[in-house]
């Protein structure tokens, strides 16, 4: 992977970053530092990571009922009847801090996609969840971007 990242054109690196950010199990906390390590432009990395995650959130919001049916079927195939650790953690955060707290803590603790699904499962308003998750995602993208740029430059890694 490292050899590919060193030899690939930037457009392909941005495409890979976008696809990673769009993937349900990846978040800006992983994608942004990866783009910085690859030597890409920080603002473009932030926009790419934010956009990939945001599109996933919007799709989850709009197709939530279909997603829940699909997820339930997948879990039954695997024989899983209990919530995962991340789902349990998300529910605890939601019960303690509400949607704003869940949205602001999710990117570093459980991931925005899981947090959004949990909030929607618990009956929260779709627009409210998507709004808070978008604000949180934007804020955390900036935090991870600044931390990655300055952190890696202090380590003379980039």
Secondary structure, DSSP 4 states (H G I P E B T S, - for coil): -HHHHHHS-HHHHHHHHHHHHHSTT--HHHHHHHHHHTT--HHHHHHHHHHHHHHHHHHHHHTHHHHHHHHHHHHHHHT--S--HHHHHHHHHHHHHHHHHHHHHHHHHT-HHHHHHHHHHTT--HHHHHHHHHHHHHHHHHHHHHHHHHHHHHTT--
